[in-house]
Amino acid sequence: MTAGRQARPFDFLVIGAGFSGAVISERLASIGQRVLLVEKRNHIGGNAYDYADASGIQVHRYGPHIFHTNSKEVYTYLSRFTRWRPYEHRVLTSVDGQLLPIPINLDTINKLYGTHYDRFELEAFLERVAEPRAECRTSEDVVVSKVGRELYRKFFQNYTRKQWGLDPSELDASVLARVPVRTNRDDRYFTDRYQVMPLHGYTRLFENMLDHPNIKIMLNTDLADIADLIPVREVVYTGPVDAWFDYRFGPLPYRSLRFEFETHEVERVQPAAVINYPNEYPWTRITEFKWLTGQHNRYTTTVKEYPEAQGDPYYPVPRPEANVLYRRYQELADATPGVHFVGRLATYRYYNMDQCIAQALSVFGRIAAGLGAPVDGVASAVALGVPS
């Protein structure tokens, strides 16, 4: 910089370098806005951050992140920053001494019970065992109304208790409504149109996304460290909404995770990328990363996930009282000028990655419209059922 010449001030302060913050930063930079992106961790990428471990295996520090979407707009947008590796995710679950496909499908039932149902016989079986509900208010209601009490106990009840620290009867119906039941042999975990993984990993994708002269990144930086030092016109906040307001109404409940990585000197240790353990052991699942990356290596790395009540916030707890508390914070957020609350933590919702991206693109579109700036293709959050 020329001596005596002051750098142009920042237009936007973006807090958090996960998908929500990174997408909005890139989009704002693309229309000429100067962005300061602040991240309290020592890396970009949020919970999607990945890296090569000592054995050379590409691992996800915060648990497996599988990209899938039905949105052409979201897929096309991300394709600007990465090439893709086709990948269809499959999960097995340990029940009654067997490893069975999950979500429940035709093979799951036939292997569990030693039956030979076809899809029509399975439909009749599920109809016999289901416990109809006039209204599904809880996650227990959702599952038993589809598959009955026995399958609920074998596959869902204890896993949910470990994951959330609550019985499914205490959780909103939305938690387990996401889990399908299939009467065919489709053992894919997702059925979205686009199922891919970034060819060189998520971190490389983020690096490409944020490689722009209008973006300045500060890692290992807490908002409190710079809040009064750097003038900006507007703020995009992706952190916990209750923290922004100094927990005025009390803390919102979250579940956290602890991860235990292990490296083995063998080609593979699991018959699938993820194995769920609903009924035994303190962990919920084990992921083997080579299934996700397609790497060939004489080593393989796995991670066990242990849900915990304390620690970094991962999942908003979907209970009525939590939603009531969030609405009080939402009212404050809506009444705060110059601050845009975006993402899982800031809007207290459990979003998939594509939903985070769609919401960020939608919020950017609203910001750009306010600036009178043209945009080049904004994904529709409405198409993914995500409020903007």
N, C-alpha and C positions, 0 to 999 in steps of 0.2 A: 504494500500500500504506500502511495506517495506520502512523504513526510508532510504533516500538517493537514492532510485530507482525511476527514472522518468517514468511516464506512457507513453505507446506507443502513438505517435501522431495520429491525425485523418487523414484518407485518403480522406474523402469527407465531405464537408460542404453542407448540404441540407437546403434550405431556404423555409419554409412553410410546415406545418404539415397537410395539406389537403390530398385528395386522391393521387395526383400526388407525393407529397413529401414523404408521408408515404410508398407508394408502392415501390418507388425507394430505400428508406432507408432500408426497409425490405429485398429487393432483394440483395442490396449491402452487407448488413450484412450477408446474407446467404452464400456468397462466401468469407467470411473472411475479408471484408473491414470494417474499423472502421469509423463510421458515427456520425457526430455531426448534430443533427436536431434542427434547430432554428425556433421558432414561436413567432411572436410579440403579439399574443393574449394570454389569460391566460388558453388556453385549446388546446388539439389536435383535429383533425377531420375537420378542416376548416369549410366550410359552412354546412357540414353534421353533425356537432356536435349536440347531443341531451342529454337531462337530465330529471330527474323527478322533476316536479314543486311542489309547496307546497301542492297541492291536490293529489299528487302521479301519475299524468298523465305524461307519457313520451312525451315530446314536442321537436320539432326541432327549435332551437333558430333562425335559418336563413331561415325559411320557409320550406314547405314540401319537403322531398327528397324521391322519390319513385324509388326503384331499379328495373330496367328492362334491359334485354339484349338478343340478339340472339347469343352471343359468349359463346360457351361452355368453352373456355379457361379462359375467365374472370370470369365466374360463378364458375368454379372449383377452380381457384386461391383464390377467396374470401372465398370459403367454407372451406379453411384451418383455418379461423379465426372466423367463426361464424356458428351457426345453423340458419335455416331459418324458417320463417313463410310465407306460401303461401298467396299471396295478389294480387288481381286484382283491379286496380285503376279505379274508376268511378267518373265522373265530371258532374255536372248539370250547366246550365247557365240560368240566369234570363232574359227572353225576353218576352215582351208584357204581363207581369203579370203571366207568367208560368215559371216553372222550367223544362227545356228541356235538353235532353242528348246532350253532346258535346264530341267528334266530331259529326258533323251532320250525322244522320243516318235516316233510314226509319221512326222510331218512332218520331224523331225530327220534320220532315216535317208534318207527319200526325197529331200530337198534335198541332202544330203551326197553321195549316190551317184547321183543322177539316176534313181532307181528309181520304180516306181509300186506298191509293195507295199500290200496291204490288211492289216488287223491279223493275219489268220491267216498270211499270207506273212511278215510281220515276225516273228511268233513262231517260225516255222520257220527264218528267217535267224538269229535270235539263238541258237536251239538249235544251229545248225551251228557258229557262231563261238565259242560259250562254251567255256571251259576248266573243266570240273567240278573241284571240290575236295571231298575227303572231309571236310575241316574248314576253315572260313574263319577263320584266326587274324589275318590282317592286312587292311588296307584294299585292298591289291592283290588278295588272294584274293577279297574280296567282289566287286570290279568285274569281274575277268576271268572269274569264274564266271557272271556275268550277261550280259556283252556282249563278251567276248573281248579279245584283246590289242590289236588295232588301235584300237578305240574307246576302250579304256583309255588308250592313249598320246595320242590326239588330244584327249580331253576332260578327263581326270582326272590323269594322272601329273604333268605339269608344273605345273598349277594347285596341286596338293597340295604339291609341292616348294616353290613360292613361299610358300604360305600357312603351312606348318609348318616349313620349313627341313629337311624330312626326306622321303625317298622313301616312297610309300605302303606299300612292303614293310616299312618300319620303324615303321608306325603301327598302333595297335589297329584291329580290324575295325569298331569302332563309329563311326569318323570318317566313312567313306564308306557305311556301311550305312544312313545317314540319307537318302541320295540314291536316289530311286526310278527305275525304268525303266518307261515306259508303252508299251503297244502300241496305244493310241488316239491321238486328236489333241488331248487335253487339254494345253494349254500353260501352265496355271497352275502357279506354283512350289509352292503349297500347295493341299491339298484339304480343309482343315479346315472344320468346320461354320460357324464364325464367322471371317470375314476382314474386318477393319475397321481404320480409323485414327482416333485421337482427332480430333474435328472441329476443335478449336482447339489441337491439339498435345499432346505428352506433358507439357511443363512445366506447362501449365494444369491438366492432370489431377492432377499431383502437388500443385500449389498447393491445389486443391480437397480432395484427400485429407488434406492436413496442416493444413488450416484448422480447428483445434480448440483450445479453451482449455486442454486438458490437455497440449498438445504445445508444447515450447519448442525452437526450432531454433538451433543454433550452427554457422555456416559458417566456412570458413577455420580450422578447429580440428582439431588432431591429438589423438588420444587421450592421448598423453603429456603434453599441455599441461594436462589437467584430471583425469587419472586419480586423483590423490590429493586433489583439492580438493572434489569434489562427491560426497557419500555417496548411494548408491543401493542398492536391495535386490537387484536382479538386472541382468544385462547381456545384451543381444542384439548379437552381433558378426557383421558381414557382410563384413569385410575378409579378406585372405589369412591362412589359418590358420597358415602358417609364421611370418608376421610376429608374430602374437599370442604365439607361444612363442619369440620372439627367435631364430628360425632354429636351434633347438637341434640338429636333425639335418641341417642344411643347407637351402638354398633349394629350394623346389619349382619345376620348370620351367614357364614360361609363354611364350606368344607375345604380342607386342604389335603395335600398328598405328600408322602415321603417315598423316595425312590431308592432302591437298592440294586446297583449294577453288578453283574458278574460276567467275567470273560472266561470262556472255555476253549481249550485247544482241541476242538473237533469242528467238523464242517457244519453240522446242525444239531440242535438238541431238542427241537420241537417239531411235530408234524404240521404245524400251522403257525402263522405269525403271532397269534395271541391265543392263550389258553386261560379261560376264566375258572376261578375256584370259588363257587358260591357257598360250599358247605364245609370245607376243610381249610385249615391254615389261616393265619391272620391277614395274608395279602388277598387282594381281589383278582389279580391277573398277572401273567408273566408275558412279556413281549420279547420276541427274538427279532432283532432289527434287520438281519440279512434278508428276511422275507420282504421287507419294505424296500430295501435299497438294491437288491439283486446282485450284491457283491459276491465275489469268490475269494475266499480267504481261508487259511487253515485254522483261523480262530472264529469264534462267534460270541456276540455279547447279548445278554438278556437283561431285563429290568423287571423287578417286582414292585408292585404298587401297594402302598399301605395308606389307606385313607385315615385322616386325622382331623381332630376338631380345631387344632391350632396350627398356625403357619401361614404361608402365603395364601391369599384367597384364590381358589380355583373355581368353585361352583357355588352360585347363589342357592340357598336352601329354599325350595319351592313349597312354602307353607303359607296359609292364609295370613297369619300374623306377621310374617316377614314381608308379604306383599303390601299389607297395610302400612307398615313402617316405611317401606320404600316409597310409597305414594307421597308421604310427607316430605321426603327428600326430593322427590320428583317435582313437587310444587315449588320448592326452593330453587331447583335447577332451572325450571321454566321461567322463573322470575329473575334470574341472574343475567343481566345484559352482557354481551360480549364474550360469553363462554358457551361452547358447544360440548355437550356431554355425549360421548360416543363409545360404543363397545360393550362387552360383557359386564365389566365392573361398574362402569359409569351409568349404565341403564339397568343393572341388576337383572340380567336375563342370561339364560344358558343358550349361547349362540354356537352353531358350528362355524368353522372358518369361513365358508362361503357366505354365511349370513353376516358375519362381521364385515367382510369386504363389501357386500352389497349395501349394508347400512352406511358404511363410511363413504362409499361413492354417492349415495343418496344425499347425505349431509353435505358433502362437497358441492353437489349440484345446487343445493339451496344456498350455500355460501356464495358460489360463483354467480348465481342469479342476482344476489344482492349487490355484488360488485359490478354487475353489468358485463361480465366476462363470458366469452363464448367457450363452450366445452366440447370435447371430442368423444361423445358417446358415454353417457352416464348409465350404469346398470340400474335396473329397477328393483328397489328394495321391496316394493309391493309384490313382485313376482315370487319372492322368497318368503313372503309373510312376515317381513321384518319392518317394524315401525321406524321411521326416519326421524 
